[in-house]
Amino acid sequence: IHLATENEQYLSELPERAGYFKETRIVEFIFLLSEKWRLDQSARYQAVELLERFMIKQVEQMCDNGGSAKGRDPGQRSSWSSVRDQIANTFVLRLVSCVQLASKLSLHYSRVTSDTALKFLQSLKYSYTKQELLESELAVLNTLHFHINVSTPLAYVELLLEVLGYNGCLLPVKPLHELCVQLLDFCYLTRETIYDTLLKIAIENSTPSKLQIAKFLTVKEDFMLLAVGVISTGVFILSPGHWEQVVEHLNCITGITPQSILEFSYAVVRRIVGSTTP
């Protein structure tokens, strides 16, 4: 109930630009860096979500300070250009800070120290100091008003798996959990393709309008739907005989319709297989 409430509140306050900083290259960078630093599984998702929320807030603040992007004269356009350059110049530093903060939140023994972060940044030819690294962490914390410990989709997946087990679903728990983590990674890395397929299924049209795309944003950012879709797909791959029963249980637990769960699983499996055949 707590996770569902948190998810609904997040969706009700969704910024217009949500998802802009979950582009594949950014997510891949964070995942590889988390792997390099041997971070907890949840830390990589936490870092992606932290960076996303921070960057949107930062861009909003900079736009508010610099005025609207529309109807500018040449001087104002150059001002927007400098804001954009400022964001680009500090982007990798902010990304590293988000991974650092995520590592501290996970309470994992492999917490990323300042020395480790600086060494990595220096390997990319950046010449930041420890002070600048600390200031970057504080910038992320201040911008997000220190509200950084939010639930990731992995928490939703793990809790739903626990509830399924409690409800008597006889599933291969360990291999299913491992597969669900792999599928969650896959959904993050191929996000645009999966949700594009889902949108076209939902509207029964291959060319969605701008309004339909905008309205679909709440679906793209729905962590509960993502978790349910990942578990459904995992069960379909590992234990297809249990699939209908699991979908029924997931529907009872979350209220998400079997049709929506089926469509999400179809979009993921279709992307995995790489086929357009129904």
N, C-alpha and C positions, 0 to 999 in steps of 0.2 A: 504494500500500500504506500509505503514511504517513497519507494522508487517511482511508482506510477504517478504519485503527486508531484514529485520533483520533475519528472519528464513532462507532465502537463503544464507545469508552471514555466518551464524552459520554452516550450512550444508557444505558449501564450505571449511570451516576451521576445520572440524571435526577431533578431535584427534583419533588416532587408537584405544585407549582404552575407548572411550566414552561408557557410560552405565555400566562400571565395578562397580561403587559405587552406583548403584540404585538397589542393591539386595533387595529382599523383607524384610529381617530382618532390614536392615538399614532404609528403607522407613517407615516401621511400627514403629520403634523406634522414628523417627522424627515426624510422625503423632500423636502418642500417647503423646509425649512430648508437641507438639503444642496444643493438646487438653487439657492437664493438665494445661498449662499456658494460656488457653483461647485466643489463637491467632486468628487473622484474617484468613479467608479461604486461601487467596493467600500466606500467610506467610509460610505455610507448604510446598507448592510447591517450593517457593523461596529458602527455606532452603535446600531441596533435591538437587536442581540445583546448589546452591552455594557450598555445600559439594562436589558434583560430580566434578565440575570444579576445585575447590581448590585441592582436593586429586590427581587428574590426573596431575596437574601442579607440585605439591609437589613431587610426585613419579618420574616424568620426571627430575626434578631438581636434586633429590638425585641420580638417575641413571647416569645423566651426570657427576655429581661430583665423583661418584664411578666407572665410566667406564661402559662398556657394560656388561650385565648379561651373555653373551655367552663366552665360551672358557676361563673360569677363572681357576686359580690354587686354591688349598685349602684355601690359605690366602685370596684371593679375594672373595671366596664363603662365608667365615666367615664375611667379610666386608659387603656383601649383606645381610647376616642374621642379622647383627646389624642394618642396614637400615630398614629392615622389622620390627624388634622389636621396633625401634624408632617410626615408623608409627603406629604400633599397640598400643604402650603405650600411645600415645597422641590422639588416634582416638576419644574417647568419648569427650575429651576436645574440639577438633576441631568441632565435631558435635554440641555440645552445643553452641560454638561460632557462628556457621552458623545459628542456630536457633535464637540466640540473634540479629545478624545482620539483619536477615529477619524480626524480630519483629520491628526493628527500621525503616526498609524500608517501612513497611506497614502503618506507621503513626497511629498505633492503640493505644487506651488508655492502652492496656495491655502490653506495652513494657517491655521486660524482663530485670530486673535490675541485677547488679552484685551480690547483696545479694541473689536474687532468684536463680540465676544460681549456686552460690557457695553452697547454701543449698541443691540443688538437687545433685550436684556432691559429697557432703559430705554424702548424704544418700546412695550413691553407694560406700562409703568407699574411695573416693579420697580425698587427702589432699592438694588441690590447694589453692593458695592465690589469693587475688584480683589482685595483680600485675601480676601473671601468667595468670589470666583470661584476663586481658587487653592486655598482650603480645600476647596471642593466637588470639584475635580479630585482632590485628595489623598484625599478621603473615598471616591471611587469606586475609586481605585487601592488604597488600604488594604483596603477591604472585599473586593476581588477578589484580594488578596495580589499585586498587580502582574501578575497573569496575565491580560493583556488582549489579547494578539496571537493570537487564535484564528482559524481558517479560517472564512470565510463561505461560504454556498451558491454565491456567484459563483465562488469559487476552484474548487469542485467542478465547476461547469459548464464553466469554461474548461479545466481539466485534462482532463476527459472529451472535450471537443471536440478537444483536441490529440491525445489517444490515438486517437480515431476517425480523424483525418487520417493519423496514423502507420500505422494498420491498413489504410489504403487506401480509406476511404470517400470517394468523390468528391462532396463537398458544397459548396454556395456558402458558404464559411466566413464572410466578412465580414457579409453580410446575415443569416446564421443566428445569428451572435454577437449582433448588434444586436437581433434578434427575441427571442432567449433572455433578454436583459437586460430587455426590455419584459415578457416573460412572467413573469420572476422578480419584477419589481415588482408585476405583477398578482396573483401568488400570495400575496405578502406582504399586499397590500391587501384581498384577498377570501379570506383564509386560512380563516376559519370556515366559509364556504359550501362551499368546495372540499373541505375535509376532512370536513365533515358528509356530503356526497355520497359521498365515498370510504368512509366508515364504513358507510353504509347499503348500499352495494354489497357490501362485505366480509362483512357479517353477514346480507345478504339480508333485511333487516327495516327498516321505516321508523321504528321507535321503539326505539332502542338503550337498553339498561339502563345504570345508573350504572357497573356493573362493566365493561361493554363499552367505555364511554367512557373509563374510567380506563386500561384495558389498551391502548387505541388511542393513548395519549399518545406512546408511542415511535415510532409511525408519523408523527404530526404533527411530531415534532422530528427526524426522520431527514433530514439534509442530503443524503445520497447519493441517497435516493429522490426528494427534491425536484429535485435536479439532473438526474437521469435522466428524470423526468417532464417537466421543462421542455424538455430537448433533444428528447425524443420528440415533444412537442406542436409545437415549432418546426419540426421536419422534416415532420411531418404537414401543417402549414399551408403551408410553403414548397416542399417537394419530396416530395409524397406517394408518388411512384414509388420513392423510396429508403427509405420508412418501415420496411418489414418488415426490410430488411437492417440498418438502424440499430438497431432494437429487438433484433435477434439479437446484434449486436456489443455493445450495452450490457449485455445479459444475460451474455455471456461475460466482459466486463470487471468487472462489479460483483457478479454472482451474483443480482441481482434478477430475478425471473421475468418472462417476457414478459407474463403475465396481469396482474401488478401494474403493469407499465409501461403497458399498455393501459388499465387502470382509472384510473390517475392522469391520463393524457392525456384520457380521456373526461370525467372530472370537471372538468378545466380548460376543455376545449372547450365543454362544456355550460354552464359559467358565462359564458364569453365570448359564446356565442350567446344565452344567456338563455332557453333552451328546455328543457322537460322531456321533449321527444320523444326516444326512444332513438336 
